[in-house]
């Protein structure tokens, strides 16, 4: 089992979007090993609803059930169990490895790790309108397309 954890600030937009998109991709792209996917937020308030805009955009892609999903704060157990932690920004990376030193070496900025856009921060769309959410969805989707290819190439698991 390979555990991937997506992390953003509040776990209401970017990281649950990445989690849901990767789960969907994994149903269409079978790997020779199991992958577990989760998400959390560095400053998440437990039980917050996922952004309505995220629910709407993913629903248009046939990904449903997010209206029941609630935000989860990042904790030591999640960090310890993760094999790969992908964060949305350089600031997230710094905050995470400072708060959870054991995460060093397995935590990466998603766009850099997947070679989608080295140094690219996936900006928080909260309050930015539909166009901003669509841009974030496009960026995360591009990262995940590359991640799927990377996972398929890694047959060592």
VEXBADREN-414785 format. One line per field, with one value per atom (N, C-alpha, C, O): x, y, z; residue in three letters. Coordinates in steps of 0.05 Angstrom, whole numbers. Layout:
N
x = c(X/...)
y = c(Y/...)
z = c(Z/...)
residuo = c(ALA/...)
// end
This chain:
157
x = c(17/0/18/37/12/26/6/-15/13/-5/4/26/-15/-10/-29/-52/-17/-32/-29/-6/-51/-51/-57/-74/-42/-45/-46/-31/-66/-68/-72/-65/-85/-88/-112/-109/-136/-161/-174/-194/-164/-176/-205/-221/-211/-238/-238/-260/-215/-214/-194/-201/-168/-148/-142/-142/-137/-129/-152/-147/-177/-199/-204/-212/-199/-201/-181/-187/-156/-135/-141/-137/-150/-157/-178/-176/-200/-222/-214/-221/-199/-190/-171/-174/-153/-135/-150/-145/-168/-185/-199/-199/-210/-224/-204/-210/-181/-160/-152/-147/-150/-141/-161/-154/-187/-207/-204/-211/-194/-190/-162/-158/-143/-115/-106/-95/-110/-102/-72/-57/-63/-34/-29/-47/-4/3/5/14/-2/-2/-24/-34/-32/-54/-44/-22/-61/-55/-78/-102/-71/-91/-87/-64/-109/-108/-123/-145/-112/-125/-117/-100/-130/-123/-128/-143/-114/-116/-108/-98/-112/-105/-87/-90/-67/-49/-63/-57/-83/-99/-128/-145/-135/-163/-179/-168/-203/-222/-237/-250/-237/-250/-280/-294/-288/-317/-327/-351/-309/-318/-327/-317/-347/-356/-336/-321/-336/-320/-333/-358/-317/-327/-348/-345/-370/-392/-381/-390/-363/-352/-336/-338/-322/-308/-328/-324/-348/-369/-381/-386/-387/-400/-381/-389/-356/-338/-332/-330/-328/-322/-347/-345/-371/-396/-399/-409/-390/-391/-373/-377/-354/-336/-346/-333/-369/-380/-370/-374/-355/-345/-364/-367/-377/-397/-391/-371/-407/-404/-389/-386/-378/-362/-379/-368/-404/-421/-422/-429/-415/-414/-386/-382/-366/-338/-334/-345/-319/-313/-282/-267/-274/-246/-233/-246/-207/-192/-166/-151/-159/-133/-111/-115/-88/-65/-55/-54/-48/-37/-13/-7/0/24/19/35/-4/-10/-12/-1/-25/-28/0/6/16/43/59/73/58/74/65/81/39/28/32/32/36/39/66/87/66/91/99/123/80/84/64/40/74/57/62/84/40/41/26/2/40/28/24/35/8/1/20/22/34/52/78/81/97/123/120/133/102/97/86/93/68/58/81/82/99/121/138/145/144/160/145/157/120/104/103/105/98/94/119/118/142/166/176/191/169/176/159/169/133/115/118/114/125/127/154/155/176/203/205/221/189/190/180/184/166/156/177/173/200/222/230/233/235/243/220/225/196/173/151/129/158/139/149/172/132/140/117/94/125/106/95/111/69/57/66/73/66/73/103/109/120/148/153/167/141/144/135/149/113/102/113/105/130/143/122/126/100/79/87/83/99/107/126/117/151/169/168/170/164/162/134/130/116/88/73/71/63/45/16/8/2/-27/-41/-44/-50/-62/-89/-104/-96/-121/-143/-142/-163/-184/-207/-224/-206/-227/-233/-215/-258/-267/-259/-264/-247/-238/-257/-250/-280/-298/-293/-273/-312/-311/-286/-275/-277/-254/-229/-213/-226/-203/-205/-184/-228/-232/-226/-213/-234/-229/-199/-188/-185/-156/-142/-124/-150/-138/-144/-127/-168/-176/-158/-148/-153/-136/-108/-95/-97/-70/-67/-48/-86/-85/-88/-74/-106/-110/-85/-78/-71/-46/-25/-11/-23/-4/-11/7/-37/-45/-41/-36/-44/-39/-9/-3/8/37/42/58/28/32/24/37/2/-7/15/21/26/48/71/83/78/100/94/112/70/62/62/70/54/54/82/87/101/129/143/162/134/147/135/115/148/138/152/148/167/182/166/175/142/126/114/100)
y = c(-24/0/25/27/43/69/91/94/106/127/155/164/168/196/214/209/236/256/283/292/296/323/342/337/364/384/412/420/427/456/470/460/493/509/499/490/501/496/469/462/455/429/432/415/454/458/462/461/467/473/455/435/463/450/421/404/415/388/368/346/375/355/352/331/374/372/353/335/355/337/308/289/305/278/265/242/280/269/263/243/282/278/254/238/250/227/201/181/201/176/169/145/189/184/174/155/186/177/148/133/142/114/93/70/101/81/75/53/94/91/81/70/85/78/58/66/33/12/11/11/9/7/-21/-35/-30/-57/-58/-78/-37/-36/-18/-1/-20/-4/23/26/43/71/80/79/90/103/133/143/148/177/191/182/212/228/257/264/274/302/314/303/336/350/379/387/395/423/430/421/447/457/473/472/489/506/500/518/475/468/468/460/477/475/449/446/430/405/408/423/393/393/414/415/431/451/437/417/449/439/445/464/427/432/454/457/470/493/484/464/500/494/494/478/512/514/489/480/477/452/430/414/428/408/410/390/435/439/431/416/441/435/405/394/392/363/347/327/357/345/345/326/366/368/347/340/337/316/288/268/287/262/252/230/269/263/274/298/256/264/255/241/263/255/274/270/295/314/331/343/332/348/336/349/311/297/299/293/307/308/333/354/330/352/355/337/380/386/371/365/365/350/365/370/370/382/361/338/370/352/345/362/319/311/292/284/285/268/241/230/229/203/203/186/223/226/229/216/246/250/224/217/210/185/164/148/162/141/147/128/172/179/171/174/161/155/179/183/195/218/240/235/263/286/308/317/316/336/361/360/383/409/427/423/448/465/489/499/497/521/516/498/533/533/539/527/557/563/539/534/524/500/480/468/478/460/468/451/493/503/499/490/506/503/474/467/456/428/416/402/419/407/420/407/445/457/446/440/442/431/401/390/387/358/350/343/352/346/319/315/299/273/273/254/294/296/304/301/313/321/297/275/301/279/265/250/269/257/278/271/303/325/343/351/348/363/381/376/403/420/405/396/403/385/392/374/417/424/418/411/422/416/386/376/371/342/329/310/337/325/337/329/356/369/383/387/391/406/435/447/446/474/479/490/472/475/504/523/505/531/543/563/530/540/534/511/555/552/549/565/530/528/546/540/569/590/582/567/592/587/602/626/587/600/612/626/607/616/646/663/652/679/691/714/675/685/682/690/670/667/641/628/635/611/608/586/630/628/619/604/629/622/592/578/582/554/537/515/546/531/530/509/552/553/533/519/533/514/485/468/480/453/445/422/463/457/451/432/467/463/436/421/431/406/382/362/384/362/356/333/377/374/360/343/369/356/326/309/320/292/275/251/286/270/261/238/280/273/253/235/257/239/210/191/207/180/167/144/182/171/163/142/179/173/147/130/145/121/96/74/99/76/66/43/85/79/66/51/72/61/34/32/13/-14/-27/-51/-12/-23/-27/-39/-16/-18/-45/-50)
z = c(0/0/0/16/-18/-20/-12/-24/9/19/10/15/-4/-13/3/6/13/28/15/11/9/-2/21/38/22/44/32/14/43/37/63/84/62/86/103/125/91/106/100/113/79/71/63/68/49/39/9/-4/-4/-32/-47/-59/-45/-61/-54/-71/-29/-22/-25/-35/-18/-23/-53/-63/-69/-98/-109/-125/-100/-109/-100/-116/-76/-66/-83/-92/-88/-104/-133/-144/-145/-172/-174/-193/-155/-157/-153/-166/-134/-130/-156/-164/-170/-195/-216/-230/-218/-237/-232/-250/-206/-200/-207/-211/-208/-217/-247/-256/-262/-291/-298/-320/-281/-286/-264/-244/-269/-250/-248/-268/-223/-218/-207/-197/-209/-199/-168/-158/-155/-126/-117/-132/-91/-81/-72/-62/-77/-69/-52/-60/-28/-10/-12/-13/-14/-17/5/12/16/36/33/17/49/49/76/92/81/107/103/82/124/123/146/169/141/161/182/206/174/192/191/195/185/181/208/229/206/228/224/203/243/238/232/245/212/205/186/181/176/156/130/123/117/92/70/71/50/26/10/11/-3/-18/-38/-52/-39/-58/-87/-104/-93/-120/-127/-150/-108/-113/-118/-137/-102/-105/-133/-146/-141/-167/-190/-208/-190/-211/-214/-236/-191/-192/-200/-213/-191/-200/-230/-241/-243/-272/-285/-308/-270/-280/-271/-276/-258/-249/-222/-214/-208/-182/-161/-159/-147/-128/-99/-95/-80/-53/-36/-11/-47/-32/-13/6/-18/1/29/48/31/57/69/93/54/63/80/74/102/120/123/118/130/132/156/176/152/172/177/158/202/208/206/214/196/194/222/240/226/252/247/225/269/268/256/241/263/252/222/208/211/182/169/149/181/170/171/152/193/197/177/168/172/155/125/109/118/90/79/92/55/40/24/19/15/-1/7/8/13/21/0/-4/-13/-33/-24/-18/-22/-13/-37/-59/-33/-55/-60/-82/-39/-41/-27/-11/-34/-20/9/26/16/45/59/82/47/59/65/86/46/49/73/90/75/98/124/144/125/150/158/182/139/146/157/178/144/154/179/195/184/210/232/254/227/247/251/272/229/229/217/193/232/220/207/189/216/204/175/160/167/140/120/96/130/112/95/106/70/53/39/19/48/35/29/21/33/28/6/7/-13/-37/-46/-41/-59/-72/-96/-113/-99/-119/-148/-163/-155/-183/-189/-211/-170/-173/-175/-192/-156/-154/-180/-190/-191/-215/-241/-263/-238/-261/-278/-302/-266/-281/-284/-305/-263/-264/-240/-220/-243/-220/-209/-223/-183/-169/-169/-157/-183/-185/-160/-151/-147/-125/-135/-153/-125/-131/-112/-88/-122/-105/-94/-106/-70/-58/-73/-76/-83/-99/-82/-92/-56/-38/-42/-39/-49/-53/-80/-85/-97/-123/-146/-168/-142/-164/-180/-177/-198/-213/-230/-232/-242/-259/-244/-254/-219/-203/-196/-197/-188/-182/-207/-205/-230/-255/-261/-270/-255/-259/-240/-249/-215/-196/-204/-202/-213/-222/-245/-246/-264/-287/-278/-287/-259/-250/-235/-239/-217/-201/-220/-217/-239/-258/-274/-278/-283/-297/-280/-289/-255/-236/-233/-233/-230/-225/-250/-247/-274/-298/-298/-304/-291/-289/-266/-269/-244/-221/-228/-221/-242/-251/-268/-265/-287/-303/-286/-291/-266/-248/-232/-229/-223/-207/-225/-215/-250/-268/-274/-277/-276/-282/-259/-262/-234/-210/-203/-189/-212/-208/-184/-179/-169/-147/-121/-102/-120/-96/-92/-72)
residuo = c(UNK/UNK/UNK/UNK/UNK/UNK/UNK/UNK/UNK/UNK/UNK/UNK/UNK/UNK/UNK/UNK/UNK/UNK/UNK/UNK/UNK/UNK/UNK/UNK/UNK/UNK/UNK/UNK/UNK/UNK/UNK/UNK/UNK/UNK/UNK/UNK/UNK/UNK/UNK/UNK/UNK/UNK/UNK/UNK/UNK/UNK/UNK/UNK/UNK/UNK/UNK/UNK/UNK/UNK/UNK/UNK/UNK/UNK/UNK/UNK/UNK/UNK/UNK/UNK/UNK/UNK/UNK/UNK/UNK/UNK/UNK/UNK/UNK/UNK/UNK/UNK/UNK/UNK/UNK/UNK/UNK/UNK/UNK/UNK/UNK/UNK/UNK/UNK/UNK/UNK/UNK/UNK/UNK/UNK/UNK/UNK/UNK/UNK/UNK/UNK/UNK/UNK/UNK/UNK/UNK/UNK/UNK/UNK/UNK/UNK/UNK/UNK/UNK/UNK/UNK/UNK/UNK/UNK/UNK/UNK/UNK/UNK/UNK/UNK/UNK/UNK/UNK/UNK/UNK/UNK/UNK/UNK/UNK/UNK/UNK/UNK/UNK/UNK/UNK/UNK/UNK/UNK/UNK/UNK/UNK/UNK/UNK/UNK/UNK/UNK/UNK/UNK/UNK/UNK/UNK/UNK/UNK/UNK/UNK/UNK/UNK/UNK/UNK/UNK/UNK/UNK/UNK/UNK/UNK/UNK/UNK/UNK/UNK/UNK/UNK/UNK/UNK/UNK/UNK/UNK/UNK/UNK/UNK/UNK/UNK/UNK/UNK/UNK/UNK/UNK/UNK/UNK/UNK/UNK/UNK/UNK/UNK/UNK/UNK/UNK/UNK/UNK/UNK/UNK/UNK/UNK/UNK/UNK/UNK/UNK/UNK/UNK/UNK/UNK/UNK/UNK/UNK/UNK/UNK/UNK/UNK/UNK/UNK/UNK/UNK/UNK/UNK/UNK/UNK/UNK/UNK/UNK/UNK/UNK/UNK/UNK/UNK/UNK/UNK/UNK/UNK/UNK/UNK/UNK/UNK/UNK/UNK/UNK/UNK/UNK/UNK/UNK/UNK/UNK/UNK/UNK/UNK/UNK/UNK/UNK/UNK/UNK/UNK/UNK/UNK/UNK/UNK/UNK/UNK/UNK/UNK/UNK/UNK/UNK/UNK/UNK/UNK/UNK/UNK/UNK/UNK/UNK/UNK/UNK/UNK/UNK/UNK/UNK/UNK/UNK/UNK/UNK/UNK/UNK/UNK/UNK/UNK/UNK/UNK/UNK/UNK/UNK/UNK/UNK/UNK/UNK/UNK/UNK/UNK/UNK/UNK/UNK/UNK/UNK/UNK/UNK/UNK/UNK/UNK/UNK/UNK/UNK/UNK/UNK/UNK/UNK/UNK/UNK/UNK/UNK/UNK/UNK/UNK/UNK/UNK/UNK/UNK/UNK/UNK/UNK/UNK/UNK/UNK/UNK/UNK/UNK/UNK/UNK/UNK/UNK/UNK/UNK/UNK/UNK/UNK/UNK/UNK/UNK/UNK/UNK/UNK/UNK/UNK/UNK/UNK/UNK/UNK/UNK/UNK/UNK/UNK/UNK/UNK/UNK/UNK/UNK/UNK/UNK/UNK/UNK/UNK/UNK/UNK/UNK/UNK/UNK/UNK/UNK/UNK/UNK/UNK/UNK/UNK/UNK/UNK/UNK/UNK/UNK/UNK/UNK/UNK/UNK/UNK/UNK/UNK/UNK/UNK/UNK/UNK/UNK/UNK/UNK/UNK/UNK/UNK/UNK/UNK/UNK/UNK/UNK/UNK/UNK/UNK/UNK/UNK/UNK/UNK/UNK/UNK/UNK/UNK/UNK/UNK/UNK/UNK/UNK/UNK/UNK/UNK/UNK/UNK/UNK/UNK/UNK/UNK/UNK/UNK/UNK/UNK/UNK/UNK/UNK/UNK/UNK/UNK/UNK/UNK/UNK/UNK/UNK/UNK/UNK/UNK/UNK/UNK/UNK/UNK/UNK/UNK/UNK/UNK/UNK/UNK/UNK/UNK/UNK/UNK/UNK/UNK/UNK/UNK/UNK/UNK/UNK/UNK/UNK/UNK/UNK/UNK/UNK/UNK/UNK/UNK/UNK/UNK/UNK/UNK/UNK/UNK/UNK/UNK/UNK/UNK/UNK/UNK/UNK/UNK/UNK/UNK/UNK/UNK/UNK/UNK/UNK/UNK/UNK/UNK/UNK/UNK/UNK/UNK/UNK/UNK/UNK/UNK/UNK/UNK/UNK/UNK/UNK/UNK/UNK/UNK/UNK/UNK/UNK/UNK/UNK/UNK/UNK/UNK/UNK/UNK/UNK/UNK/UNK/UNK/UNK/UNK/UNK/UNK/UNK/UNK/UNK/UNK/UNK/UNK/UNK/UNK/UNK/UNK/UNK/UNK/UNK/UNK/UNK/UNK/UNK/UNK/UNK/UNK/UNK/UNK/UNK/UNK/UNK/UNK/UNK/UNK/UNK/UNK/UNK/UNK/UNK/UNK/UNK/UNK/UNK/UNK/UNK/UNK/UNK/UNK/UNK/UNK/UNK/UNK/UNK/UNK/UNK/UNK/UNK/UNK/UNK/UNK/UNK/UNK/UNK/UNK/UNK/UNK/UNK/UNK/UNK/UNK/UNK/UNK/UNK/UNK/UNK/UNK/UNK/UNK/UNK/UNK/UNK/UNK/UNK)
// end
